[in-house]
Amino acid sequence: MIKNLRNEFIRIYGPSQKEISMFFSPGRVNLIGEHTDYNGGYVFPCALSYGTYLAARHIESKVVRFSTLNFDYKCEIPIDRLNEKKGNEWVNYPLGVIDEFRKAGVVISEGVELLFSGNIPDGAGLSSSASIETVSAAFINEKYGNNKLDRKELALLCQRAENNFVGVNCGIMDQFAAVMGKQNHAIFLNCDNLEYELVPLSITGYKLVISNTNKKRKLTDSKYNERRGECDKAVEYLNKVRPLRNLGELTLADFDRLAGNIPDSTVRKRARHVVSEDQRCMDAVEALRSNDIIKFGSLMNASHDSLRVDYDVTGPELDTLVDEARKIEGVLGSRMTGAGFGGCTVSLVNENSIGKFIADVSVGYLEKTGLKADFYVADVGDGTKKI
């Protein structure tokens, strides 16, 4: 991958005596704890071994050149106009990061050529956007910011870039998982205070299999922002009877006692998912610590069912993948992962059942949806780094 990226960089931008720097940042899969991050709750993601690579080289011209091996769109922008959004193009992710560095007093003072290349399936819900943001931030932090920002600060900066510049009200999970990931570990993260713990993934004999619906969707076109607004509405209702900053402050017992104060039944369902999912996330981490992967799998199943019924973010494609997966002997759990409305599922599958899993789920999914699914046996990798 690195050799090919270097060769493509020279093909696109031409040879030079100046050094080409290389950076990498992974995608992520969230094992459990979905739509809890922007509600101040718990999540449990891990970084993947595939992600976004960035090759960069300084130039004399006062411009920044953006290219990628994944899309046709490329552009050249004067360094004094890097705060201008480019429609709905992919370059808005690195541009948003650049803009947040500018606000922090770090500016791109000389020209640079950038070539991105990602092997995360586009639109699959494995957070290619955070991967692009964090790999951009790693480069800018080193080359222009003297590495002043630590990893946690980089994650927060990238979240602000997506919120403020791109216009997606994402939580912190994706960016945090990308920069903090560690091989063969998952990250138990409190999204309210950013306290975290690296938890070994002790799933000997089993593998994480990611199944891609291949249903095309764009996060900014989804109902993601609508769900966030519904959660905010729940907090507004509950604040009339007790002080509350976010739904992550509630226990299940709290919610059962207070739920009647939410008059809108839809908003009440959204809040119920968030609070119950928070508890499932904590229970899942304890199950792994106790080497109880059967319980971990059952909690994955319960998570998807809540996302389907209470949060309404799954849809026929994700539900079909999950339903077909659960028919396979050796599957302990299967759930959607990511924002939903398409994207991917993650399943905990016995190593000896992976071949049958891929074959049977593929057939069942095609018959019921007319779409061809893609499958990835996931390796858990490290976070953002210079190569």
N, C-alpha and C positions, 0 to 999 in steps of 0.2 A: 504493500500500500504506500509506504513512504517513498520508495524509489519511483513508483508510477506518478505520485503527486509531484515530485521534483521534476520529472521529465515533462509532465504536462505544464507545469509552471513555466519552464523554459520555452516550451512550444508556444504558449500563449503570450508571454511577456518578453521573450528573447533572452539571450545570454548576457551575463554581466559578471564583473569581478566581485560584486557585492554579495555578502553572505545571504543565504536563504534560511530563515528561521522556521522551525516546525513546532506546532503545538497540537495537543489532542484534548478533547473533552467528551465524556461518554453520554449516551442516552441513559435512561433509567426505566426500570419497571417498578411499580409500586405493588408490593406483595399484599398489603391490606391497609385500610385507613384511607378511604376515597372520599373526596370532597370535604375532608375535615381540616385541611391545611389552612384555608382562608377563614376558617371558623375557630382558629386558635386551638385546634385539637392535635391528636397524635397521628403520625404516619410512619410507615415502615418500608421505605424504598431501598433498592440497591442499584448501584451503577452497573452498566453492561460493558461487555468487552468491545462493543462497536459504538461508534459515535461520529463526531465531526473532527476532521483534520484541517489545520490551517497552515499554509505556507505563506511567508511574508518576506518582503525585501524592500529596503529603503531606496528611494530614487531622488533625483535632483529636482524634478518638477514639483510644484506645490499643489499636488492633487493626490487623491486616494482612488486607486483603481480596484474595483470589486469584480471578481469572477467566481464561478463555481462550476464544478463538474456535474452538478445535479440538475441545474436549470439553464435555460438559454439566456436569461436576462443577465446582462452585465452593464456596468456603468463606470464613469470617471467623474469624480466630484471634487471641485476646488476645496482646499482645506478650510476656507472661510465660509463654506456653505454646507457643512456636514450636519447641520441641525435641521435640514429640510427633509421631510418625509417623501418617499418615492412610491406613491400610490399604495398598492397592497403587495409590493414586491418583497422578496426574501431579504433584501439588503436592509430593510427597516430594523431587523434584529441587531446586526452589528452597529448600525447607525444609532439606534437607541442607546446602546452601550457607550458609544463614543460621546453621545450627548450627556449621559450621566457623569462620565469622567470629566467632561468640560465643566459641568456644574460644580464638581468637586475641586476644580482648579487645575486639572490635568488636561492639557490640550495636545493634539497632534500638530507638531510644529514643523514637520517636514513630510514630504511626499512618501507614499508607500504603495506597493502593489500587494494585493491580497488574493489568494486562491483558496477557496473552501472546497472540501470534499467530504461528504457524509455517506456512511453505509447504514444509517437508520432508515427503515422504511418510511417514506413520506406519508404523513397523515395517519400514522399507525397508532398514535397515542403513546409513543415511547419518548416523547419530549425532545424532538429534534430542535425545536426552537430554543430551549434552554441550553442545549449542547452548543448551538451556534453562538448564543450570547456569552456563555462562559469561556469558550475557546477564544473569542474576541477579547474578552476582559483579561484573560491571562496574558495575551500578547501585549495589550495596551499597558497593563500594569507593569510588565517588565521593561518594555521598550521606552515608555514615556513617563511612567509613574514611579520609577525606582523601587518597584515592589513594595510600596508603602501600605497597600491594602492587604490584610490577611484573607484567608479563604472565606471566612464567614462574611467579611465585608464585601468580598467579590460577589458572593451569592446574593446579598441584599441589593447591591448595585444593579445586578442583572435583573432581579425582580422588578426594581423600579423602572428599568428600561422597558420591560414588557408592559408594565402598567401604564406608564406615562407616555411613551413614544409609540409603541405598537397599538396600545389600546385594549389589551386583554387584562382583566382584573385577576390575574393568577396569584396563587399563594406562593410560599417560599419553597415548597417541597422540591420542585424539579431542579431549580438552580442549586439548592443545597445538596441534593443527592449527586449532582454532577461534579461539584468541586470537592465534596467530602468523602466520596466513595472509596472503599477499600476492598481488595480482592477477597472473595469468599466471605464477605460480611454484608449485613444489611444495616441500615441506619434507623434507629428508633429515635424519632425526632419529635420534640414538643414544639409545635409551630408557634406557640404563644411567646415563649421566652428563648427559643432556639437552643435549649439544652438538649444534648443528644448523647447517644451511646452506640458504639459499634458492636453489633451482636453477631457472633459466628452463625453462619447458616449451616446448621447440623442436620442435613437431610440425606445422609448416606443411603445409597440405594435408590434415590429418587432424583429427578431433574425438574427444573422449571422449563416448561415448554410454552412459548409465546405463539399464539395463533392470531394472524392478522385477517380481519374481515375483508380487507380490500374495498371497503365502502369509502368512497371519497368524501371527505368533509374538511372544512376549515374551522379551526377553533373559534375564530372571531365571528364566524357565521352561525355558530351553534347556540344552544341555550345556556351556555356556561354563565354568562353575565346575568341572565335571568335567574338562575338558581342562586347565585350569590346575593342578588337583591331580595329573593324570598327569605334567605337566611337572615339578612339584615332586618327584614320586616318582623321575623320571629323574635329577634332580640328587642326590637322596638316594643312589641306587645308585652314581652316578659318584664321589660324594664319598668312597667307600670306597677308591678307587684314586688320586684326585688332588683337591686342594682346588678347589672350584667353588662359586661363589655362584649362578650362573644359566647357562642353556644358551647365552646370547648370548656367553659367553666362549670357546666352542668354535669352531674352524675345522672345515671338512669333513674335513681330514686327521686332526684330533684325534678327531672322532667315529668315523671309520672304524677308528681304532686302538682306541678304548675301547668301542665299541658292544656288544661281547661281555660286558661287565660289567653290562649291563641284562638280567636274566633274563626279564622279562615282555615278550613280543613286542609287545603292544599299546603299552606304555610306550615301547619302543624305536622303534616307528614314529612315535609322537608327537614324540619327540626328533629323529628324522631329519628330519621336516618342518621343525622350527624351525631347525635348523642349516643345512639346505640353503636354506631360504627367506631366511635372513639373507644368505647368499652371493648369492642371486638379486637381492636388493634392492640390494646394492652393485654388482653387475654391471649392473643396470638403470640406475642413476644414471650410471655410466660410459658406458653406451650413449647416453644422452641428451646427455651432455657431448660425445660424439664425433659427434652428429647421426646415430646409427645407430638409427633408429626401427624398422627391421625386426627387429633384435636385441631391442630393447625389447619389441616385440610377442611375440616368441618366448618371452621370459622371463615375460611375463604368462601365456601358455599353460602353461608349465611350473609356474608357481605354482599355478594352479587344479588341475592334475593331481595335484600333491602334496597339496593340501588335500582332494582327493577320495579319494585312495588311502591316504595316510599319516595324515592328521589327521581324516578322516571327519567333515567339517563342512559338506558341500555339500548332498546330497540330490537327489532327482529333479528338482525344479523348477529349481534353480540349474544342475544339469548339463544339463538340456534347453536352457535359454537359451544356455549356452556352446556346446553342440554345434550348435545352429541358427545361432548367430552365426558359427562357424568355417566354415560352408558358403558364406558370402557372399563373393564376390570384393571385395577392397578392405578386408577385415578383417585387420589385422596381429596382433591378439591379443585374447583375451577371458578374463575370470576373475571369480570371485565376489569381492565386496569387503565388508568388515565381518566380523561374528562368524560369519556363515553360518546354517545351519538355516532358510533362507528369506532374504528381503531382496533384494539387488541384485547384478547383475553390472556390470562396467565393461569397455567394448570400445573399442579404438582403430580408428576407421573412417575410410576415405577420404571426404572431403567429398562427392564425387560419388556415393557408394554409400549415403548415409544413408537416402534414401527407400526404396530396395530393402531395406536392412537392416531398417528398422522394419516394412515390409510383410511380408517373408518370415519373419522371426523371429516376428512376432506370430501368423501363421497356423500355423507349425510348433509353436509353444509351446501354442497353444490346442488343436490336434489331439491332442497327446501328454499334456497335463495337465488339460485342461478349464478352465484358468484364463486370464484375459486379462491380458497383460503391459502395463505402462505404460513409456514411453520418454522420456528427458530428454537433450537435447543439452547437455552441461555447460559452463558458463562458470566459469572459475576466478576467485574474488573475494578480497576483503580479509577480515581477521580482525575480531574483536570491536571494536565502536566505539560511541561516542555519536553520535546522528544530529542 
